[in-house]
Amino acid sequence: MIMTVLLSAVITLSVLAEDPYDPFECKANGKCPPGRTCVDGTCYRRLDCPQIGIPRMSPFCKMALVPDERNCPMPKITCDRKNLS
């Protein structure tokens, strides 16, 4: 019984130990998402981009992150005008 539990624990840990998708891994061409830079195969946050905060919004508004001229993600808020009045 103990051997079965131990074997199933080892198999579970070995499956969970290797993540096939690493969100911080650089793509094959060295590209990272906006606001990040590739260093030794890993995407790191760029220090020249401002911290992203979530602004207060009306319930009828939506926020999307859009790259600016320096390729830093910036929040863009769009609101449904008919629901604002």
N, C-alpha and C positions, 0 to 999 in steps of 0.2 A: 504494500500500500504506500509506504513512504517513498519507495523507488518510483512509483507511478506519479506521485505528486511532484517529486523532484525532477523527473524527466519532463513533465508538462511545464513546469516552471522554467526550465532551461530552454525549451523550445519556444515558449512565449517570449522570453527575454531576448532570444536571438533574433526572432522575427521583428520585434519592436526596436532593437538596437540600431538597425540600419534603415535610415529613412531614404526611400528612393527619390523623393522630391525635397531638395533643400532650397527654401525660399531665398536664402542669402548667397547662393552659388551664382557666379557670373555665367552668362550664356556663352556659347562656343565662340562668338565673335567679341567677347569681352564687354558686352553691353549689360547695363544694370537699369533698373527702373529710374524714373526721374528723381533727382535728389540724392542719388547714391553713386558711388564710384567703385570700380573694380580694382582690388589689391590682392595679388596672389590667389586669384580664383574665387574670392569672396567679395560680395557687395557690402560696402560700408557707407554709413550716412556721411554726406559731404558736410563739412563744417561751415562752408560759406553759404549754405542754405538756411533760412530761418526755421525755427521750430514751428511745427504746425499745431495750431490750437483749434478747437472746435468752437466756432462762434455761436452766439445765441441766435436762433432763427424762429420765424413764425412756423406754425405747423404746416402751412401750405407751401413752404419753401424747401428746396433741395440743395444739397451741397455736393460738388464734385471737385476733385483735385485736378488742376490743369497746370501743365508745365509753363513757366514763364520764360523770359528771354535768356535766362541763365540755366534753363532746364531744371529749375527747382519747383517742386509741386506747391501750388498755391490754391487756396480754396476759392471756388467760384460759386456764388449763390444765385439761384434762379427761383423766382416766385411766380405763382399763378396769379396774375393781376385780378382776375374776376373774383377771387376769394379774399383779396386784401381789403376791400371796402366794407 
